[in-house]
Amino acid sequence: MASDPRPLSPHLQVYRWQLTSVLSILHRVTGVALTVGTILLVWWLVSAANGPDSFEAAQGFLGSPIGLLLLFGWSVALFYHLCNGIRHLWWDTGSGLDLPSVYASGWAVLAGTAILTIVAWIAGLASWGL
Amino acid sequence: MRSSLRSPLGRAIGLGSAKEGVEHWWWQRISSIALVPLSLWFVISVIRLAGADLETVVNWLDNPVPAVLFVLLIAATFYHGALGLQVVIEDYVENESAKLAALIVMKLAAFLLAALGIFSVLKLAFVS
């Protein structure tokens, strides 16, 4: 695109970040991360379908520190995208689009993400036998 | 004052929207609605299967309900993910050739991964 050298909008060096824009870009970032992360899910399924040896290797990797870190990041991204996705579906009905509601639902999304992540990991680690 | 931008003649002879063009937006919403319960079910299943051996997983997928839900989860996830990545590529890749190439590679990769995942679930479901 050879157009006039016009300034980028938003002007990133002087842009004052706010909750609304940060949550918006996070929705896209977590969506991309989740889609790339599905490779991990498919790899786990293919390993299981390949037989006990490759499944043990896959389970071993997921239980390793790197595997657990990937799973943790994936779970945070999933819960965030899920909560903020519900917020988007609610907006699609035409509701909650005034500024106070947008901020309130934004904080609710962050709280929901934190609560779901903590509950899931407590339950998951308990189920794993830790 | 007219409440519509469309002309009275256009309305009378039924011109205007072809009732198409919003498929991408619409199917992104449909797949997201499906993914709300499916992804919560998936998280609960992963928690219950934490550290499980293959026999436990096979016994779990022996039941039609988890096997079908897993197939639907994979289909909806890759469909929703491909729709989302399409918008990201369209937004950020300016060169038309590169954009087209990226879209083709992304869509084919989504099909490949979805097929691998669904086939693996079915193999685990039918093996026992």
Interface residues (C-beta under 8 A of the other chain):
Chain A: M1 R28 G31 V32 L34 T35 T38 I39 L41 V42 L45 V46 A48 A49 G51 P52 F55 E56 Q59 G63 S75 L78 L82 G85 I86 H88 L89 D92 A120 A123 G124 L125 S127 W128 G129
Chain B: R29 S32 I33 L35 V36 S39 L40 V43 V46 I47 R48 A50 G51 A52 D53 L54 V57 I74 T77 F78 G81 A82 G84 L85 V88 E94 L113 L116 G117 F119 S120 V121 K123 L124
